[in-house]
Amino acid sequence: MTSYSPWTAVPGIYLAYDGSINADWVSRYAIRMAANLENRSITLVHIPDGSIPPEVIRRKLHAIAEECSSHGIKLHCEQPPLRHTVFRTLLATIPPSPDSYCICGARITSRRGGFLRGTISEQLLEARKFNVLAIRVVMPGLLGCPDDLLFPLAGHPRGFYAAMPFLHLLAPGIHNLYLLRIMQVNSLLLRYLSRQQYRAIYRRGADYLHLVTREIARENLTTEFHVDTRIVLAADWVAEILIQASELRARLILLGATEERFPASRLRAAKVERLLRKTPCDVAIYRKV
């Protein structure tokens, strides 16, 4: 079940697995996504670094293999030797391709600096070598099958292009897809907007959401689900996402990684940490290459 041969693996779903209980929870998402692929397979990558006894890892890998088998999914395990760092070893193992999807996890707690900040998952997102989905699981009872998704949209010029592959992977099982466009307005200006100004900003948000819903409709997804669009003018986008997630009882927030560079990226990272800390549901940060 365990092997290692760099670059022999084909593009597909790769689970970056460190043996933690959080990684066990994240593996459920990988299994769900693999069930939606034609080849129905996962490549699990575990780099032995001595932090967890080998017998524990063997037991955990066997449990994941059993769960994959019950869903008709093939599991391939790679355990490459550590090369300088776990991050570098993962880059050397997972094929750099727009067809490779790396599923990884955020920390369970932020005691060591942050849920995502300073993690290998953050490094993988920033490397831009393959598609990455970094997940913070706060509702393990969902077993990686959230049925109500909240998709905050930042108004990217490419529309929904970067998010579409991840929607395809998660679509089966979705009941409700909530598309949220938050139009950021300075807190001082927000209080004094005229009705005409408010409507103009709202219209820009509505036009963007119309574009996105048309893109989704053109994809001819095999699963039918309800699409709900929401436009909100707000000064604090993190607070608004948290409010909407609670009101809608969302099971997963799907948020795109920033395209900004330092120092703007550092400011947004702090806001993402705040979202990860206060979230009422699972959160997945994605980046498409």
Buried (B, 14 or more C-beta within 10 A) or exposed (E): EEEBEEEEBEBBBBBBBBBBEBBBBBBBBBBBBBBBBEEBBBBBBBBBEEEBEEEEBEEBBEEBBEBBEEEEBEBBBBBBEEBEEBBBBBBEBBBBBEEBBBBBBBBBEBEEEBBBBEBBBBBBBEBEBBBBBBBBBBBBEBEBBBEBBBBBBBBBEEBBEBBBBBBBBBBBBBEBBBBBBBBBBEEEEBEEBEEEEBEEBBEBBBEBBEEBBEBBEEEEBEEEBEBEBBBBBBBBBBBBBBEBBEEBEBBBBBBBBBBEEEEEEEEBBEBBBBBBEEBBBBBBBBBBB
